[in-house]
């Protein structure tokens, strides 16, 4: 894999990481405002606040998971193993990495993994 492609992917991964961190900071601020408002008088408002809180938490969990995958991809770049499938050790196609820069498996291994985990 060409060094210029890896540099391009590293920049993309760093950009995505920054976007997630900014989003998590904004979500945390929104959640904090919901909790601090505390002006929900009836049970419907309370239930709505709980649903809103859980939605924010689940979004945070998804972003947190993606952030971990991005950090792992950045580690693979440092180790010189970026772009290699962690299962079969074959090159991951550049088009796949452009679509999902933090992909750690080739399409075949990812498909097999998903079928096994159903």
C-alpha positions as CSV (number, residue, x, y, z in Angstrom):
1,X,0.0,0.0,0.0
2,X,1.4,3.4,-1.0
3,X,2.6,5.8,1.6
4,X,0.6,8.6,0.2
5,X,-2.6,6.6,0.5
6,X,-1.8,5.8,4.2
7,X,-1.2,9.5,4.9
8,X,-4.5,10.3,3.3
9,X,-6.3,7.7,5.4
10,X,-4.5,8.9,8.5
11,X,-5.8,12.4,7.9
12,X,-9.3,11.1,7.3
13,X,-9.1,9.0,10.6
14,X,-7.9,12.1,12.5
15,X,-10.7,14.2,11.1
16,X,-13.3,11.6,12.0
17,X,-11.9,11.3,15.5
18,X,-12.1,15.1,15.9
19,X,-15.7,15.1,14.7
20,X,-16.7,12.4,17.1
21,X,-15.0,14.1,20.0
22,X,-16.7,17.4,19.2
23,X,-20.1,15.5,18.9
24,X,-19.6,13.8,22.2
25,X,-18.8,17.1,23.9
26,X,-21.9,18.7,22.4
27,X,-24.1,15.7,23.5
28,X,-22.7,15.8,27.0
29,X,-23.6,19.5,27.1
30,X,-27.2,18.8,25.8
31,X,-27.6,15.9,28.3
32,X,-26.4,18.1,31.1
33,X,-29.0,20.8,30.2
34,X,-31.8,18.2,30.1
35,X,-30.8,16.9,33.6
36,X,-30.4,20.4,35.0
37,X,-33.7,21.7,33.7
38,X,-35.6,19.2,35.9
39,X,-38.9,21.0,35.2
40,X,-40.8,18.0,34.0
41,X,-43.9,18.0,36.2
42,X,-46.0,15.1,35.0
43,X,-45.2,11.5,34.3
44,X,-45.2,11.9,30.5
45,X,-42.5,14.6,30.7
46,X,-40.5,12.4,33.1
47,X,-40.8,9.4,30.7
48,X,-39.8,11.7,27.7
49,X,-36.7,12.9,29.6
50,X,-35.7,9.3,30.3
51,X,-36.1,8.4,26.6
52,X,-34.1,11.4,25.6
53,X,-31.4,10.5,28.1
54,X,-31.2,6.9,26.9
55,X,-31.1,8.1,23.3
56,X,-28.1,10.4,24.1
57,X,-26.4,7.5,25.9
58,X,-26.9,5.1,23.0
59,X,-25.6,7.7,20.5
60,X,-22.6,8.2,22.8
61,X,-22.0,4.4,22.9
62,X,-22.1,4.2,19.1
63,X,-19.7,7.1,18.8
64,X,-17.5,5.7,21.5
65,X,-17.3,2.3,19.7
66,X,-16.4,4.1,16.4
67,X,-13.8,6.2,18.2
68,X,-12.2,3.0,19.6
69,X,-12.1,1.5,16.1
70,X,-10.5,4.8,14.7
71,X,-7.9,4.7,17.5
72,X,-7.1,1.1,16.7
73,X,-6.7,2.0,13.0
74,X,-4.3,4.8,13.9
75,X,-2.3,2.3,16.0
76,X,-2.2,-0.1,13.0
77,X,-0.8,2.8,10.9
78,X,2.0,3.3,13.6
79,X,2.7,-0.5,13.6
80,X,2.8,-0.7,9.8
81,X,-0.1,-3.1,9.6
82,X,-2.8,-0.7,8.4
83,X,-4.7,-2.1,5.4
84,X,-4.1,-5.7,6.2
85,X,-6.9,-7.9,7.3
86,X,-6.4,-9.0,10.9
87,X,-7.8,-12.5,10.1
88,X,-6.4,-13.6,6.7
89,X,-3.5,-11.0,6.5
90,X,-4.5,-10.1,2.9
91,X,-4.6,-6.5,1.8
92,X,-7.9,-4.7,2.4
93,X,-9.0,-3.1,-0.9
94,X,-8.3,0.7,-0.9
95,X,-12.0,1.3,-2.0
96,X,-13.1,-0.4,1.2
97,X,-10.7,1.7,3.3
98,X,-11.9,4.9,1.6
99,X,-15.5,4.0,2.6
100,X,-14.6,2.7,6.1
101,X,-11.1,4.0,7.0
102,X,-11.1,2.0,10.3
103,X,-12.0,-1.3,8.6
104,X,-9.8,-4.1,10.1
105,X,-11.1,-7.0,8.0
106,X,-11.5,-7.6,4.3
107,X,-15.0,-8.0,3.0
108,X,-14.8,-11.8,2.9
109,X,-13.7,-12.1,6.5
110,X,-16.1,-9.5,7.7
111,X,-19.0,-11.3,6.0
112,X,-18.0,-14.6,7.5
113,X,-17.7,-13.0,10.9
114,X,-21.2,-11.4,10.6
115,X,-22.7,-14.8,9.5
116,X,-21.1,-16.5,12.5
117,X,-22.4,-13.9,15.0
118,X,-26.1,-14.0,13.9
